[in-house]
Amino acid sequence: MKKKVFTALGLMSGTSMDGVDLSLIKTDGHSQFHSILDNYYEFDEKLRFKIVQLREKINTLEDLNINIEEINTLEREFTIFHANIINDILINFGDEIDLIGFHGQTIFHNPEVKISKQIGDGNLLSQLTKKIIINNFRDEDLINGGQGAPLTPIFHKLISEIIIKKDQISLPINIINIGGITNVTQVHFDKNEKISISFASDIGPGNCLIDEWIRKNSKKKFDKNGEIAKSGKVNELILNQAVDNFSSDLIGKSLDIKDFDVSFVKGLTLEDGCSTLTEFTAHLIAEGIQSFNKKNNIFPINNILCGGGRKNNFLKIKIKKNLKIDNLNFLNIDEYGLKGDFIESQCFGYLSVRSFLRLPISFPNTTGCEKPISGGTLNKNF
């Protein structure tokens, strides 16, 4: 029986807190996927400042309750921003769009207390756009013993199948997403010669430390191509102390940008601090990849990079240097006809369809949940 193909809109606002990635896709929620358009919408400076300020206030469950009034006010403003950009898309694609996957902006994530809070009012967004909105993708996973992240692996598997079919790349492969946090999905042939996820996990920081340092110490938002880090000098004493003091037992745990901070490089110049943080980040990512591969006893030569960190050439060089494996391939996902900046927004379009069909979006070998589980809250308010 032929599966229904949906037109879905995916929205992602990540840890950089600078704007929204929007992707319009067609998918059956299973094996079919086609990208229609991808756009980025930057927050105005006032909205971005409010989000950053709120995120910095929320460190505990108690903070969520203390700041509830501010959260609700900002959530409305944040949701209206999304409604405005969606309505731009609806002018050309309104009748076609079946579902909208609305990730929202994470302000608190703690699997130990089974809470992952993303601001974004799905019910209001449905009212303003007259569309079915799927949000709260992480709640069911957390309730069922999962870490609530990463949620991208099932989509990583789908795009791996597309890449393998089109480009004849050999398995196994690691898809390494270097966003604010770095996560890895490992894909291999199972005993039945089917493409399967062997394991997925967060493994360490991605851009979060470097971005925070740059934002706090300059007028820039990130280190383009790693040029600032490249112009600085690593403070080896501070680096070694940071490495020694940091717990490397990260595999299988869901990470948050607040698990890391830049205080250990305080007092260094912009360039030296950036260089030291880049080396620290590269060390943890490399250590994470090694531990990840060892855990599965699978050692892929081909590693496909997505997320903003794939553009930081200096960081990539440092990761490879820390891995100390001569024949390792680091390949940007863009080389395979996919847009590396929009993998996550495309993913949430895909997840909205799987959620609507009540198909699993997380699995024991991706988030640690007890069984394959669907997720997401359906909002229809029109």
N, C-alpha and C positions, 0 to 999 in steps of 0.2 A: 504494500500500500504506500503510495506516494505521500511524503510528509509535507505538511503546510509550511510554506516559506513566509516568514514574518519580516516586515520592515521595522527595525528597532533603532532607537536613538540611545547612545550611551554617553553618560556625562561623568567626568572624573576631575576632581580637584584634589591634588596631591599634597605632599608634605612641604613643597616649596611655597604653598599658599599664595601664589601669584596670579592665579587665573584658573580657567576651566577648559579642559580638552573636551571637544564634542565630536562624536563620530556617528554617522548614519550608515547602517549596514543592512544587508539581507541575510537571513540565516533560518535554518529549520530547527536550530537548537541542538542539532546533532553534528553532521559532517559537512553541511553546506555553509559557505561563508563568502560573502562578496561585499567589498567596501564601496560605498557610494560617495561619501565626502567626509572630510576631516577638517575641523576648524579649531582655532585657539582664541579664547576671549580673555583678555587681561582684566583683572580687577582694577578699578580706580584706586588711587593711593589711599583714600579714606577707608574704603572697605577692606583692603588688604591690611591696613594698620589695625583695624578693629579685630580682624581674625587672628592676626599674630599676637596681639595683646591678650585676647581671650585664651588662646592656646597656651600662653605662658602662665596664665593664672590657674589652669586646671591641672593639678598634679595628683589629686586624690579623689576618691568617690565623694568625700565631704565637700570638696571644692565645686563639684557639679551642683550640689544642692545649694551652697552658699551663693553661687553666681547664676542661679536659675533665671532670674529676671533679665539679666544681661544676655544670657544664652538665648532666651526666647525672642528678645528684640532683634538680636543679630541674625537669628535663624530666619526670621521673616524677611529681613533685608537681603540676606543671602539667597533665599528662595525666589524672591522677586527678580534678582539679577539673573537667575537661571531661567525664569519664565520669559524674560525679555529676549534672551538669546535663542530660546526655543521658538518663540513666536516669529523670529526672523527666518528660521528654517521652515516653519509651518507655511509660510507664504508660498513656497515652491513645492513642498512635500506633504502638506497637511493631510490630505486624504489617504496617503500611502502609509503613514506612520501608525503602527499597531500598538507599540509599547515604548516606554521610555525607562531606561535603567539609570537611576539617580543615586550615585554613590554618596554625595554630600562631602562635607569637610570634617575629617577626624579631629576631634579636640581632646579625646581621652581614649586610651586603649589599654586595658589591663585584663588579660585572660584569667588571671588568678581570681578576680572577683566577678568574672563572667560579664564584663561590661565593655562594650566598644561603642562610644558615642560619636555619631556623625551628625553635625547640624545640617538641617535641610528638611523642610516640612513637605512630605509627599502628598498629603491631603490638599494643602494649599496649592501646590504645584499642579496637581490634577485639575483643581478648580480654575486656575489661571490659564491653563493650556488646553483644557477639554480633552485630555489624553489620559490613558491608563499609565500610572507611575508605579514602578517597582523600586522600593528602597529597603533599608535595614537588612542588607544582605548577610550580615555577620551573626545576627542574633541566634538563629537556630543552631548554627555550628557551635557557638559558645555553650548553649544550653545542653548540647549533646556531647560535651567533653572536649570540643575542639579549641584551637587557639584563636579562631576567628580570622586567621590569615596564614598563608597567602591564598587568595581566591582565584588568582589568574591561572593556575596550572591546567585546568580543564580546557581553557582557551589556548594555552601554550601547546597542549597536545594537538589541538585542531590545526594550528598554524604550522606545527611540526610536520603533520601529515601533508599539508599543502607544499611545504618546502621540499620534503623528501620526494614527493611525486614529481614535482616540477624540475628540481635541480639535482636529483640523484645523490644527495649528500648521504654519507654513511652514518648509521647509528652505531652506538649510542651518541646522543648529543646532550649538552647542558644548555638550556635557555637561561641566561643570566640577566635579570632585570635590575639595573642599577638606577633606582629612583632615590628617594630620601633614604630608604632602607634597601639593602640588596637581598633579593631572593632568587632561588634557583629551582628550576623544574628539570628533572632528568628524564629523558624519554629513551626507551629501548624497545627491542623486539622481545615479546614474552615467549614462553615455551610453545605457544600456538602460532608463532610468527606474526602476531598482531602488534601494532604500535601501541605501547602502554606507558603510563607514568610509573617509573620505578619509585620515585620519591620526590618531594618538594618541600622547601623550607626557607624561611628567612635565615640568612647566614651572617649578617653584620650590617654596619652602616653603609650608606651609599654616598649620596651627595650632602646629607644633612649637616655634617660637621663643617665641611668646606663652605657650604652656602651660608651657614650661620656666622662663621668667622668673617666672610666677605661682607655680609650685610651689616654686621656690627662695627666693622672697621674701615668701611669705604662706602661710596655711593653706589657701588655696583651690587647686583643681586647674586652673581655667581662668578666662578673663575672660568672664563671662556677658554676652551681648549687646554686648560691647565697652565696658561701662560704666567699667571701670577705665582703659582707654586714653582714653576720652572725657573723663575727669576730669583727665587729665594734659596735659602740653605737650611737643610734639616738640622734641628738641634738634637743631636744623637742622645744626649743625656736625658732630656725630657721625653723623647720618643721611647727610649728603653724603659724608663720608669713607667710610662703609660702602658706599654705592652705588658710589663711584668705585673702591673696592678689590675689589669683587665681580665675578667673571667672569659675563657674561650669556649665555655660549654654552652654554645648558642643553638646548635643544630636541634631542630624540632620545637624550638620556642618561637613564638611570635614576638617580634620586636617593635618598639616604638622609638621615634626620634628622641624621646626624653630618656631613653636608656643610655644616651650618649651626651656628653657636653664638651665644650671647648675650653673649660677653665684651666686645663693643664698647660695650655700654651699662652696663657695671659702674660703680657709683658713683652712678648716677641713682636717684631715688626710685622706689618701686614704680610710681606712676602715670606718671611721665615716661618711665621705661624701657619700660613697656607701650605707651605712646603712640608712642614712637620705633620700637619693634619692629613695631607694627601698621602704621605708615607704611612701614617698610622692606619688610615682607611684601607689602603692597598694591602697592608699586612693582614688586617682582619678579614678582608674579602678573600685573599689567597689562602689564609688558614681555614676559612669557612669552606672554600671549594675543596681543599684537600680532605678535610674531615667529612664533608658531604660525600665525596667519591669513595672514601675509605669505608664509610658506614654501609654503602651499598655494594662495595667491592666491584664497582664499575668505574672505569677511568676514561671518560670520553676525550678524544683528541679535539673534536670540534665543539667549540663553545660559542653560541650565538648571543650577542649582546643587544639588549633593548633598554629603553629608559634614557633619561637625560645624561646619565653618566657615560654612556657609550660615546658621547661627543668629546669627552675629556681625554685627549690622547695621552697626556702626561700620566694621568691616573692609570690608564690601560697599560702603559709601559711599566709602571711600578708594580701593578698586579702580576704581570708576566714575570718580572724580575724576581718577585717574592715567591712565585710558584716554582721557579727553577726547573722547568720542563721544556726542553729544547723544541720538540715537535708539536707543541700546543698551538692550535689555531684559535684566534679571537676574531670573530667575524661579526660585523654589524648586520642586524636584521634587514636594514635597508637594501643590502646587496641582493636580497631575495624578493624584491618588489613589494615589501611591506614597509609601512611607515612607523619607524621606531619611536616617534614621539606620541603615537596614538594607540599603542597596543592596549593600554589599560582602558581607555574610553571605548575602544572597540569591544574589549572584553566585557564591559558592563552592559553594552547592548546585547551581547551574546548571552550573558547571565540572566538578563531580564526575560529572555525567551525561555531559557531553561527553567527559571523560577515559575513563569506562567504555566509551563507544562508539568511542573512539579518534578522535574528531573534533578538528579544530584548536582550540586555545584561544589561540594567539598567532600573529602574522602579521608579515611584513616591514614593514608600515606601522603596526604598533602597538608592537612591541618591537625591531624591527630584525633579527629572525632571518632566516636564509637562505631559508626557505620556510615555508609554513603548517605548524605543528607542534602535535601534541597534547602532553599532559604529565600528570604525576601518577603516584604509586605506589599500586598497589592492595594493601591489606592485608586478609587474611581469616584470622583466627586464632581459629576456633571450630568 
